Amino acid sequence: MTIRQLPQDVVDKIKSSVNITSLNGVACGLLANSLDAGAFKINISIDYGRGNCTVEDDGSGIPPDEFKDAGGLGKLHHTSKFPSRSSIHGKHGNFLASLATLSLLSITSHHQSRISHNSITIHNSKVLARHLPSPPELRLVSFDHGTRVTVRDLFGSMPVRVKQRASLTERPALDKEWSKLVREVLAMLLAWPSGVHVLLKNTAAQRELRFRPSDKTDVVYKTSRLLVQASLADSSDVDCWVPISASCGSVSVKGCICTNPVATRRSQYISLGIHPVMNEFGTDVLYEEINRVFNNSSFGVVDGDENKRPEDSPKLEGFSNKELRSRKALERWPMFYLKITIPDFDDVDGPDRLESQGQTLSAILDLLKATCYGFLKKHHFRPRKVRLSPDESVFSTSRTLSKSRKPSKKPSTSSSSSSRAGSATPMSRADSPFHGWHRVKIGTGTQLGVNSKMNDVQTKLREQTPTRPLIGEGGKLLRKPFDEPSPEPEEIPTSKSSTTATEDGPRPSANGDTATSSQPRKRKRSQWLQEIIDSWENPVFENVQAAIPSIDSTDLPPAAGLSHNGERSNHANIIFDAGSMSLSSRISRQALIEATVISQVDRKFILVKLPLKDAAPGKQSSALVMLDQHAVDERCRLEDLMADYFIWDESTKQILPATEALERPLVFEVPLEEYSLLDQHRDRFATWGIVYQTPTPRSSKPRKVVVTALPPSIMERCRLEPRLLIELLRTEVWRSVDEGIPLSQPPNSDRDKSWVSRFHGCPRGILEMLHSRACRSAIMFNDVLTVEECKQLISRLSRCVFPFQCAHGRPSMVPLVDLGAGAKFGGWQEAEKQDKVKWKSWIEES
């Protein structure tokens, strides 16, 4: 088959599909055109099911000449925004041309200095009609001048996209797209310097949202007002916004941050100039660095825990810092808007463009981290020190905030060669490859010997010789950047005794002379620093728990197994061969059924002997295993709770969660945004046994959620601590919104499936309460157990699905000794008695 070129219409469609990816992208692109035209009022109407979008504004309008055949309207790479400027959005001239390739595009405009209305209709890059002037039915009605762009049947020529567009008619997908559009429009309005009135309308769902500008140009008032109008912030948070401003070099940041945390990251916005930087997938590097600084502080800590530190509680000694760390509530994320300004920098629509344009991304990241650190420090949120980028950046004097290096009062000394090199001429200093280094290690110098004096003379001679430039024209290297070091004489080998004798005294030099040196003083580490180092836990690479020491017969010295007469004792061989702590086989669940309980140990553990799997044919291998009695009982109780969570309903022939009605329903007041989210996920929570109602209130009353039934396994805990229940609901709905993952529903048709498969996608809060109940009701340490009770506990454990770990995922048992094939517990004592009898008989005979 021959290779042929694609038809031009196919090529245009492929190029256009790269620029136009969604209906929301079309609406935002048309909004950017309206903003560039100086519009003050913009109306956006959208229909996701049909792929329609209409944007009408009161901008300056399009001149009539652009609608003619010789005009550039709708043509590829034709734009009125060239040369590009930092105050406008577009400059490539491919948006309208790409849009005309993938849809039925109609443009009607009335220029502010002209009388006539003009229109054009394009479909699949072909002009269907030109109206100069437009008929009365196509003229603008809402505004005296401006432009109306109508998009119909977007992606209609692509069957796959048409099929995908049909799924947007369902409410969950429709709400997701609408929420995404609101955030994208809000980001553009925050970055735009002037106030604009925008009306968003979803024709299919009958939803409407208005962004009304304010008379104030203050960034704090503008940001808080727009976020409240978008239902992304509460009106009570208006007074909690704090303006911030920072700059370093040519990079500046200006914006505002709210001191009240929220439960979602959707109220975070950053822009590079007028171009918003979206964090759609939650992986943008700018947002990640800011959130990391806030997470490493007390911002969002629950009430009562802000001033509590681990060292303030001496009774909690023995717990790790992770266990004693202050608990953060669901509202842990900051709300902010930050505008990054870089002068003379065009085409900035994302941080990935910075490196390609020659601007280092680390400079912006360092400035953002320093700004957030200063905000947290000022408002007493106890931020952790911020480490800046190790590369050369705008911060060249210090790499760590919260610590400033004090100048040393003690004059630093070094070798004479380095001191003279520091007084070199400016030419040699500029040619040095180390020019620009801002950190130099300084150590205590030693007194000069013969070699150092010779090096001093050579250094003086090198400094007196004229130096040539390092690099010539065309980048050619003219000389070596470093002088070749002079060969040093070999050191005289000294014996071990002489080395020990001269350790504290004068040390012999290489040429036989002695050079006196000052004994370095050992600095005593401060107690405060030592406590910090001892209590610090590496958040990335945690220290591995020390392994249990084991004895291996292959590593023993020859005398380890010798008897009193110098001969090797077979009994010693048996001891060390059988005492190896590495198991040669595996412990199975069947082994728990055949386990032999020996005794309870220290009222904390249960010592059992278990048969091992995959032993040699004809031989039985076993091992001694220590079980944690609390972890074992905790695992058994957890699986009992999970097995009883679902029941079989004979009337519906389905697996349903076991629920129990509350005598007094639990009532919670929630904000409007959370009320709509909880109402949307009401049926999904009911499949997990949490039944609640969302009654429609009057406009003046707050929104309420009424919980009427709960699963019996968590009902008592939720009744005593209602805060856990509402946090469970709020956490799940916000996680579904932020991560874009819908709540899972358990399978309800297959009766034969185990409970393990039904808990796939279970809300995290339900699992945590089940784990907590199993832990609190389980056997504790210091509880005395009889041998019969230990046997019953091991028997229950053998019926568990996951018998080798507790409810929290930690191991429930530890193997101690592999007894080997054919070994029996107590055999060592019998062999020892036989050896004693033989020894006594030998004494009597002699």
C-alpha positions in Angstrom: 0.0 0.0 0.0 1.3 3.5 -0.9 1.6 6.2 1.7 -0.7 9.1 0.9 -1.2 12.5 2.3 -4.3 13.1 4.4 -7.1 15.3 2.9 -6.9 18.9 4.0 -10.3 18.7 5.8 -9.0 15.8 7.9 -5.8 17.7 8.7 -7.8 20.7 9.8 -10.0 18.6 12.0 -7.0 17.0 13.7 -5.4 20.4 14.4 -8.7 21.9 15.6 -9.3 19.0 18.0 -6.1 19.9 19.8 -7.2 23.5 20.4 -10.8 22.7 21.2 -11.2 20.0 23.7 -14.5 20.7 25.6 -17.6 22.9 25.6 -16.3 24.6 28.7 -13.1 25.4 26.9 -15.2 27.0 24.1 -17.1 29.1 26.6 -13.9 30.3 28.3 -12.2 31.0 25.0 -15.1 33.2 23.9 -15.1 34.9 27.3 -11.4 35.7 26.8 -12.3 37.3 23.4 -15.0 39.4 25.1 -12.6 40.6 27.8 -10.0 41.6 25.2 -12.8 43.6 23.4 -13.3 45.7 26.6 -16.7 44.3 27.4 -18.3 45.2 30.7 -21.4 42.8 30.5 -21.1 39.3 29.2 -23.9 36.7 29.0 -23.0 33.0 28.6 -25.6 30.4 27.8 -24.6 26.7 27.6 -26.3 23.4 26.8 -24.1 20.3 27.4 -26.4 17.7 26.0 -26.6 19.3 22.6 -23.2 20.9 22.5 -24.5 24.4 22.2 -23.0 27.6 23.6 -23.8 31.3 23.1 -21.7 34.2 24.3 -22.9 37.8 23.9 -21.1 40.9 25.2 -21.1 44.7 24.9 -17.6 45.1 23.7 -16.3 47.3 21.0 -17.5 45.0 18.2 -16.0 43.7 14.9 -15.6 46.1 12.0 -17.9 45.3 8.9 -14.9 44.9 6.6 -13.9 41.7 8.5 -17.1 40.0 7.4 -16.3 40.3 3.7 -14.5 37.7 1.6 -11.2 39.7 2.0 -11.7 39.9 5.8 -9.9 37.7 8.2 -12.8 36.7 10.5 -12.9 33.0 11.0 -9.7 32.3 9.0 -6.7 30.4 10.4 -3.8 32.5 11.8 -5.7 35.8 11.4 -5.9 37.9 14.5 -6.3 41.5 15.6 -4.1 41.0 18.7 -0.7 40.9 17.1 1.8 42.0 18.2 1.0 40.3 21.5 0.7 42.3 24.7 0.5 41.3 28.3 -2.9 42.9 28.7 -4.7 40.6 26.2 -5.3 36.8 26.1 -4.9 35.6 22.6 -2.5 36.2 19.7 -2.3 33.0 17.6 -5.4 33.5 15.5 -6.5 29.9 15.5 -9.4 29.7 18.0 -12.3 30.8 15.9 -11.0 28.9 12.9 -10.7 25.7 14.9 -14.2 26.3 16.3 -15.6 26.7 12.8 -14.1 23.4 11.8 -15.8 21.4 14.6 -19.2 23.1 14.9 -21.8 25.3 13.2 -20.5 28.8 14.1 -22.5 32.0 13.8 -21.0 35.4 14.5 -23.0 38.6 14.7 -21.4 42.0 15.6 -22.2 45.7 15.8 -19.2 47.9 15.9 -19.5 50.8 18.3 -18.5 53.4 15.6 -20.7 51.9 12.9 -24.4 51.7 12.2 -24.9 48.3 10.6 -25.1 44.8 12.2 -23.2 42.1 10.3 -23.1 38.3 10.6 -21.4 35.3 9.2 -22.2 31.5 9.4 -19.5 28.8 9.0 -19.8 25.0 9.1 -16.8 22.6 8.8 -14.6 25.5 7.7 -16.9 26.4 4.9 -18.8 29.8 4.8 -22.5 29.1 4.5 -23.8 32.7 4.6 -22.6 36.3 4.9 -25.0 39.1 5.8 -23.9 42.7 5.3 -26.0 44.0 6.9 -27.7 41.4 9.0 -31.5 40.7 8.8 -33.6 42.0 11.7 -33.9 38.5 13.3 -30.1 38.2 13.6 -29.3 41.6 15.1 -28.2 42.2 18.6 -31.0 42.8 21.1 -29.4 42.8 24.6 -26.8 45.5 23.9 -26.4 48.6 21.7 -23.0 47.4 20.4 -20.9 44.3 20.8 -20.7 40.7 19.5 -22.7 37.5 19.8 -21.0 34.2 19.0 -23.2 31.1 18.7 -21.8 27.5 18.7 -24.1 24.6 17.7 -23.5 20.9 17.6 -19.9 20.9 18.9 -18.0 17.8 17.8 -21.1 16.8 15.8 -18.9 15.3 13.0 -17.2 12.9 15.5 -19.4 9.9 16.4 -17.3 9.1 19.5 -17.6 12.6 20.9 -21.4 12.7 20.2 -21.8 9.5 22.2 -19.8 10.9 25.0 -21.8 14.1 24.9 -25.0 12.1 25.5 -23.7 11.1 28.9 -23.6 14.7 30.0 -27.4 14.7 30.3 -27.2 12.8 33.6 -27.3 14.9 36.7 -23.9 13.9 38.3 -22.0 14.6 35.0 -24.0 17.7 34.4 -23.2 19.1 37.9 -19.5 18.2 37.5 -19.2 20.1 34.2 -21.2 23.1 35.5 -19.0 23.3 38.6 -15.9 23.2 36.5 -17.2 26.0 34.3 -17.9 28.2 37.3 -14.4 27.7 38.6 -12.8 28.5 35.2 -14.8 31.6 34.7 -14.1 32.7 38.3 -10.4 32.2 37.7 -10.5 34.4 34.6 -12.4 37.2 36.4 -10.0 37.2 39.4 -7.0 37.6 37.0 -8.7 40.4 35.0 -7.8 43.8 36.3 -11.2 45.5 35.9 -14.7 44.5 37.1 -17.0 42.6 34.7 -20.6 41.5 35.0 -21.0 37.9 33.9 -24.2 35.9 33.6 -23.9 32.1 33.4 -26.9 30.1 32.3 -27.4 26.4 31.9 -30.5 26.1 29.7 -31.1 22.4 30.1 -30.8 22.3 33.9 -32.4 25.7 34.4 -29.4 26.9 36.5 -28.2 30.5 36.6 -25.2 32.3 38.3 -24.3 35.9 38.2 -21.0 37.5 38.9 -21.6 41.1 39.9 -18.6 43.5 40.0 -18.0 45.9 42.9 -17.1 49.5 42.9 -14.0 48.8 44.9 -10.8 47.8 43.1 -9.3 46.3 46.3 -8.0 42.8 45.6 -9.3 41.6 49.0 -12.8 42.8 48.5 -12.9 41.6 44.9 -11.7 38.2 45.7 -13.9 37.6 48.7 -17.0 38.9 46.8 -16.4 36.7 43.7 -15.8 33.6 45.8 -19.0 34.2 47.8 -21.0 34.7 44.6 -19.6 31.4 43.3 -20.6 29.6 46.6 -16.9 28.8 47.2 -16.7 30.9 50.4 -18.9 31.9 53.2 -20.0 35.5 53.6 -18.8 35.4 57.2 -15.2 35.0 56.0 -15.1 38.4 54.3 -13.3 40.1 57.2 -10.7 37.3 57.4 -9.0 38.0 54.2 -5.5 39.5 54.5 -3.7 41.3 51.6 -0.2 40.1 50.8 2.5 41.4 48.6 6.1 40.3 47.9 8.7 40.8 45.3 12.3 39.7 44.6 14.2 40.8 41.5 11.8 40.9 38.6 9.3 38.5 40.1 6.4 39.9 42.2 3.4 38.3 44.0 0.3 40.2 45.0 -3.0 38.8 46.3 -4.8 37.8 49.5 -5.1 34.8 51.8 -7.9 33.9 54.2 -7.1 33.0 57.8 -10.1 30.7 58.0 -9.5 27.2 56.5 -12.0 25.4 54.4 -12.7 21.8 53.5 -11.8 21.9 49.8 -9.0 23.1 47.6 -11.4 24.6 45.1 -11.1 28.0 46.6 -7.4 28.3 45.6 -6.4 30.4 42.6 -3.2 31.5 41.0 -2.6 33.5 37.9 0.5 34.5 35.8 -0.5 37.9 34.8 -4.0 37.7 33.4 -3.7 34.0 32.6 -5.1 31.7 35.3 -3.2 28.7 36.3 -5.7 25.9 36.9 -5.2 23.0 39.3 -7.8 20.7 37.6 -6.1 17.5 38.6 -4.6 18.6 41.9 -1.0 18.1 40.7 0.2 21.6 39.7 3.6 22.4 41.2 2.7 25.9 42.4 -0.4 24.8 44.3 1.5 21.8 45.7 4.3 23.9 47.2 1.9 26.4 48.8 -0.3 23.6 50.3 2.9 21.9 51.6 3.9 25.0 53.5 0.4 25.3 55.0 0.3 21.6 55.9 3.5 21.9 57.8 2.0 24.4 60.2 -0.8 24.6 62.7 -3.1 26.0 60.1 -6.4 24.1 60.3 -5.7 22.4 63.7 -8.9 21.6 65.6 -9.8 23.9 68.6 -7.9 23.0 71.8 -4.9 21.5 70.0 -3.2 24.6 68.6 -0.9 25.2 71.5 -0.4 21.6 72.5 3.1 20.1 71.8 4.4 16.6 72.4 7.0 17.9 74.9 4.2 19.5 77.0 2.8 16.0 78.0 5.3 14.0 80.0 2.7 11.3 80.6 2.8 10.5 76.9 6.4 9.5 76.9 7.1 6.6 74.6 4.8 7.7 71.8 6.1 8.9 68.4 5.7 12.4 67.1 3.4 11.1 64.4 1.0 9.7 67.1 1.2 12.9 69.2 0.8 15.3 66.3 -2.1 17.7 66.5 -5.1 16.5 64.6 -6.3 18.7 61.8 -9.9 19.0 61.1 -11.7 18.6 57.7 -11.3 22.4 57.2 -7.5 22.3 56.6 -7.0 24.0 53.2 -6.3 27.7 52.7 -8.3 30.0 50.5 -6.1 32.4 48.5 -5.7 34.2 45.2 -2.1 35.0 44.2 -1.2 37.0 41.1 2.4 36.5 39.8 3.8 39.3 37.7 6.9 38.9 35.5 7.6 42.0 33.4 8.4 41.7 29.7 7.3 38.1 29.7 4.7 37.1 27.1 2.8 33.9 26.5 2.7 32.7 30.1 -0.3 30.4 30.5 1.3 27.8 32.8 4.3 27.0 34.8 5.6 24.5 32.3 6.3 27.4 29.9 8.7 29.1 32.3 11.8 27.0 31.7 11.4 27.1 27.9 11.3 30.9 28.0 14.4 31.2 30.1 12.7 32.0 33.4 13.5 29.6 36.2 10.5 28.1 37.9 12.5 27.8 41.1 12.5 31.6 41.5 8.7 31.7 41.5 8.5 28.7 43.9 10.9 30.3 46.3 9.0 33.5 46.4 5.7 31.7 46.9 7.1 29.6 49.8 8.6 32.7 51.4 5.4 34.6 51.1 3.3 31.9 52.6 5.8 31.3 55.4 5.7 35.0 56.3 1.9 35.0 56.3 1.8 32.0 58.7 4.5 33.4 60.9 2.7 36.7 61.2 -0.5 35.1 62.2 1.1 32.6 64.7 0.4 29.4 62.8 3.8 28.0 63.7 5.1 27.1 60.3 7.9 24.8 59.8 11.1 26.3 58.3 11.0 26.5 54.6 14.0 25.2 52.5 14.4 27.1 49.3 15.7 25.7 46.0 19.4 24.5 46.1 20.0 26.0 42.7 20.9 29.6 42.0 17.8 31.6 42.5 16.6 35.0 43.5 17.5 34.1 47.1 21.3 33.9 46.9 22.3 34.6 50.5 20.3 32.1 52.4 18.6 28.8 51.6 16.6 28.4 54.8 14.1 30.8 56.2 13.4 31.1 60.0 17.2 30.9 60.6 19.6 33.7 59.9 23.3 33.1 60.1 24.9 35.5 62.5 28.3 36.9 61.6 31.1 35.2 63.5 33.1 37.4 65.9 36.1 35.0 65.7 38.3 35.7 62.7 38.5 32.7 60.5 41.9 31.4 59.5 42.9 29.2 56.6 46.0 28.2 54.7 48.1 31.0 53.3 47.4 29.9 49.7 43.7 30.3 50.2 44.1 33.7 51.9 46.3 35.0 49.1 43.9 33.6 46.5 41.2 35.6 48.1 43.2 38.8 47.5 43.7 38.1 43.8 43.0 40.6 41.1 39.4 41.2 39.9 40.3 39.7 36.5 41.4 36.3 38.0 38.4 36.3 40.4 35.9 36.8 37.5 37.6 34.0 35.5 37.3 31.5 38.3 34.9 28.7 37.7 33.7 29.2 41.3 32.7 32.8 40.7 29.3 33.5 42.3 29.5 30.8 45.0 27.8 32.3 48.1 28.6 29.6 50.6 32.1 28.7 51.6 33.1 26.1 54.3 35.5 27.5 56.8 37.6 25.4 59.1 40.2 25.9 61.8 43.6 26.3 60.2 46.8 24.6 61.2 50.2 26.2 61.7 52.4 26.3 58.6 55.0 23.7 58.0 57.8 23.4 55.3 55.4 22.1 52.7 52.9 24.9 53.2 55.7 27.5 53.0 56.8 26.0 49.7 53.3 26.1 48.4 53.1 29.7 49.5 56.1 30.6 47.4 54.6 28.8 44.4 51.3 30.6 44.9 53.0 34.0 44.9 54.8 33.1 41.7 51.5 32.0 40.1 49.8 35.2 41.1 52.6 37.3 39.6 52.4 35.6 36.2 50.0 37.4 33.9 46.7 35.5 33.2 45.0 35.1 29.9 41.2 35.1 29.5 39.6 31.7 30.2 37.4 31.6 27.1 38.0 33.2 23.8 35.8 34.0 20.8 33.4 31.3 19.7 33.6 29.6 23.1 37.1 28.2 22.6 38.9 27.3 25.8 42.2 29.2 25.9 43.8 27.8 29.1 43.1 25.3 31.8 40.7 26.6 34.4 42.9 25.0 37.2 46.6 24.8 37.7 48.0 21.3 38.0 48.7 20.5 41.6 52.3 20.0 42.5 53.2 16.3 43.4 53.4 15.9 47.1 56.0 13.6 48.7 54.8 10.2 49.8 54.0 9.8 53.5 56.4 7.8 55.6 54.6 4.7 56.8 54.4 4.5 60.6 53.7 1.5 62.7 50.6 1.1 64.8 52.5 1.8 68.0 54.1 5.0 66.8 50.8 6.2 65.6 49.3 5.7 69.0 52.2 7.4 70.7 52.0 10.5 68.6 48.2 10.8 68.6 48.1 13.5 71.3 51.6 14.9 70.7 53.3 16.5 67.7 52.8 14.5 64.6 55.7 13.9 62.2 55.4 15.6 58.9 56.1 14.0 55.5 59.7 15.2 55.4 60.6 14.1 58.9 60.2 17.5 60.6 57.5 18.1 63.1 54.9 20.8 62.8 53.0 21.9 65.8 49.2 22.1 65.5 46.6 23.3 67.8 44.4 20.6 69.2 40.8 21.0 67.8 38.3 21.7 70.5 35.3 19.5 70.6 32.2 21.6 70.5 29.5 20.3 72.9 26.2 20.0 71.1 23.5 22.0 72.8 20.8 20.1 74.8 18.0 21.8 72.8 19.5 20.7 69.5 20.1 17.2 70.7 16.4 16.9 71.8 15.3 18.1 68.4 17.4 15.6 66.6 16.3 12.7 68.9 12.6 13.5 68.5 12.7 14.3 64.8 11.2 11.8 62.4 12.1 11.8 58.8 8.9 12.3 56.9 10.3 10.7 53.7 12.5 7.9 54.8 11.4 6.6 58.2 13.9 4.7 60.3 13.5 0.9 59.9 12.8 -0.9 63.1 15.8 -2.9 64.3 15.7 -6.5 63.4 15.4 -9.2 66.1 18.9 -10.7 66.6 19.3 -14.2 65.3 21.9 -17.0 65.7 23.1 -18.8 62.6 25.2 -21.9 63.0 27.3 -21.1 59.9 28.6 -17.9 61.5 29.7 -19.5 64.8 33.4 -19.7 65.7 34.8 -23.2 65.9 35.0 -23.1 69.7 31.3 -22.3 70.1 30.2 -25.9 69.9 33.1 -27.6 71.7 32.7 -29.6 74.8 34.8 -29.4 78.0 37.4 -31.8 76.6 37.9 -30.0 73.3 35.8 -32.3 71.2 32.8 -31.0 69.3 29.5 -31.8 71.1 26.7 -33.1 69.0 24.3 -31.6 71.6 25.7 -28.1 70.8 25.2 -28.7 67.1 21.5 -29.6 67.8 21.0 -26.5 69.9 22.3 -24.0 67.2 20.9 -25.8 64.3 17.4 -25.9 65.8 17.7 -22.3 67.2 17.8 -20.5 63.9 15.2 -17.8 63.8 14.7 -17.9 60.0 11.8 -20.1 59.0 12.5 -22.6 56.2 8.8 -22.9 55.4 5.5 -20.9 55.6 2.9 -20.4 58.2 -0.6 -21.0 56.7 -4.1 -20.5 58.0 -4.4 -24.3 58.3 -1.5 -24.2 60.7 -3.6 -22.1 63.1 -6.2 -24.9 63.2 -3.5 -27.4 64.2 -1.8 -25.0 66.6 -0.7 -26.2 70.1 -1.1 -23.5 72.7 1.8 -23.5 75.2 1.0 -20.6 77.5 0.3 -16.9 77.9 3.5 -14.8 78.2 3.7 -11.7 80.3 -0.1 -11.3 80.1 0.4 -9.8 76.6 1.3 -12.6 74.2 0.3 -16.2 73.5 3.1 -18.7 72.7 2.0 -21.5 70.3 3.7 -24.2 68.3 2.6 -24.2 64.7 3.2 -26.8 62.0 5.0 -25.4 58.9 3.9 -25.9 55.4 6.1 -27.3 52.6 8.2 -29.4 55.0 10.2 -32.3 53.7 8.2 -35.4 52.7 7.8 -37.8 55.6 9.0 -35.2 58.2 7.1 -32.7 60.2 8.5 -29.3 60.7 7.2 -26.8 63.3 8.0 -23.4 64.7 7.4 -21.4 67.9 5.2 -18.3 67.2 4.3 -15.5 69.5 0.9 -13.9 69.0 -0.3 -10.5 70.2 -3.4 -11.3 72.2 -4.8 -7.8 71.6 -4.2 -7.8 67.9 -5.6 -11.3 67.5 -8.9 -10.5 69.3 -9.1 -7.2 67.4 -8.9 -8.9 64.1 -11.6 -11.4 65.1 -13.9 -8.7 66.3 -13.4 -6.6 63.2 -14.2 -9.4 60.8 -17.3 -10.2 62.8 -18.5 -6.6 62.5 -17.9 -6.6 58.8 -19.6 -9.9 58.2 -22.7 -8.6 60.0 -22.7 -5.3 58.3 -24.8 -6.6 55.3 -27.8 -8.9 55.4 -29.9 -10.8 52.8 -33.3 -9.3 52.2 -35.8 -11.9 51.2 -38.3 -9.5 49.9 -36.0 -7.7 47.5 -33.6 -10.7 47.0 -30.7 -8.3 47.5 -27.8 -7.8 49.9 -28.6 -4.7 51.9 -26.9 -2.9 54.8 -28.3 -3.6 58.2 -29.9 -0.4 59.5 -31.6 0.6 62.7 -33.8 3.7 63.1 -32.7 6.3 65.5 -35.1 7.2 68.4 -34.1 10.8 68.0 -32.9 11.8 64.5 -29.6 13.7 64.3 -29.9 17.1 62.8 -27.0 19.1 61.3 -26.9 22.6 59.8 -24.7 22.8 56.7 -23.8 25.5 54.2 -25.6 25.8 50.9 -22.8 24.2 48.9 -22.5 21.2 51.2 -26.3 20.9 51.3 -26.5 20.5 47.6 -23.6 17.9 47.6 -25.2 15.9 50.4 -28.5 15.9 48.6 -26.8 14.7 45.4 -25.1 11.8 47.2 -28.0 10.8 49.4 -28.8 7.6 47.6 -25.2 6.5 47.6 -24.9 6.9 51.4 -28.1 4.9 51.8 -26.4 1.9 50.2 -23.9 2.0 53.0 -26.6 2.2 55.7 -26.5 5.9 56.4 -30.1 7.2 55.7 -30.7 10.9 55.9 -33.2 13.5 54.6 -32.5 16.9 53.0 -35.7 18.9 53.5 -36.1 21.9 51.4 -36.1 25.0 53.7 -37.4 28.4 53.3 -35.1 31.0 51.9 -34.6 32.6 55.4 -33.8 29.3 57.2 -30.5 27.5 57.2 -30.1 24.2 55.4 -30.4 21.1 57.5 -29.5 17.4 57.1 -31.6 15.0 59.2 -30.1 11.5 59.8 -32.8 9.0 60.5 -31.1 5.5 60.4 -27.6 4.1 60.8 -25.9 0.7 60.8 -25.9 -0.9 64.3 -22.1 -1.3 64.2 -21.5 2.5 64.2 -24.8 3.8 65.5 -23.8 4.1 69.2 -20.6 5.9 68.4 -22.3 8.3 66.1 -25.1 9.0 68.7 -22.5 9.8 71.4 -20.2 11.8 69.1 -22.3 13.3 66.3 -19.3 15.2 65.1 -17.8 12.0 63.7 -20.9 11.4 61.6 -21.1 14.8 59.9 -17.3 14.7 59.3 -17.7 11.4 57.6 -20.4 12.7 55.3 -18.6 16.0 54.5 -15.2 14.3 54.0 -16.6 11.8 51.5 -18.6 14.4 49.4 -15.6 16.8 49.3 -13.2 14.0 48.4 -15.6 13.0 45.6 -15.6 16.6 44.3 -11.9 17.3 44.6 -10.7 14.0 43.2 -13.5 13.5 40.7 -14.2 10.0 42.0 -17.9 9.1 42.6 -18.9 7.3 45.8 -18.9 3.5 45.2 -21.9 1.3 45.8 -21.6 -2.2 47.2 -22.8 -5.1 45.0 -26.2 -6.2 46.2 -27.2 -9.0 43.9 -24.7 -11.8 44.5 -25.4 -13.6 47.7 -22.5 -16.0 47.6 -19.8 -13.3 47.6 -17.8 -12.8 50.8 -17.9 -9.6 52.8 -14.5 -8.7 51.5 -15.8 -7.9 48.0 -18.7 -5.9 49.4 -16.5 -3.4 51.2 -14.7 -2.2 48.1 -15.1 1.6 48.0 -16.5 1.8 51.5 -16.4 5.3 52.9 -13.2 5.8 54.9 -15.0 7.1 58.0 -17.1 3.9 58.3 -14.0 1.7 58.2 -12.3 3.9 60.8 -15.2 3.6 63.2 -15.3 -0.2 62.7 -11.6 -0.4 63.4 -12.0 1.8 66.5 -14.8 -0.3 67.9 -12.9 -3.5 67.3 -9.9 -2.0 69.0 -11.7 -0.7 72.1 -13.7 -3.8 72.8 -10.8 -6.3 72.2 -8.7 -8.0 74.9 -6.1 -5.6 76.3 -2.6 -6.1 77.6 -2.5 -7.4 81.2 -5.7 -9.3 80.7 -5.1 -12.8 82.2 -6.2 -15.6 79.9 -6.4 -19.3 80.7 -5.1 -21.9 78.3 -8.6 -22.8 77.3 -9.4 -19.1 76.5 -6.2 -18.9 74.4 -7.3 -22.0 72.5 -10.7 -20.4 71.7 -9.0 -17.2 70.6 -6.6 -19.1 68.2 -9.6 -21.1 66.9 -11.5 -17.8 66.1 -8.4 -16.4 64.4 -8.1 -19.5 62.2 -11.5 -18.7 60.7 -10.5 -15.1 59.8 -9.8 -14.0 56.2 -6.8 -12.0 57.2 -5.4 -13.7 60.3 -1.9 -12.4 60.1 -2.6 -8.7 60.7 -4.6 -6.6 63.1 -7.3 -4.1 62.2 -4.8 -1.4 61.7 -2.6 -3.4 59.3 0.2 -4.4 61.8 1.4 -8.0 62.1 -0.5 -10.0 64.7 2.2 -12.7 65.2 6.0 -13.1 65.1 7.8 -16.3 64.5 10.5 -17.0 67.1 12.2 -20.3 66.5 12.2 -22.9 63.6 12.3 -26.2 65.5 13.4 -28.1 62.4 12.1 -31.4 61.0 11.3 -33.9 63.7 12.0 -31.6 66.6 9.8 -31.6 69.7 9.3 -29.0 72.3 11.2 -30.1 75.4 13.7 -32.3 73.5 16.6 -30.1 74.5 16.0 -30.6 78.2 15.9 -34.4 77.7 19.1 -34.4 75.8 20.8 -32.3 78.5 19.7 -34.9 81.2 21.2 -37.7 79.2 24.5 -35.9 78.9 24.6 -35.3 82.7 24.1 -39.0 83.3 26.9 -39.9 81.0 29.2 -37.3 82.6 28.5 -38.6 86.1 29.2 -42.2 85.1 32.5 -41.2 83.5 33.5 -39.4 86.7 32.7 -42.5 88.8 34.7 -44.8 86.5 37.8 -42.6 86.6 
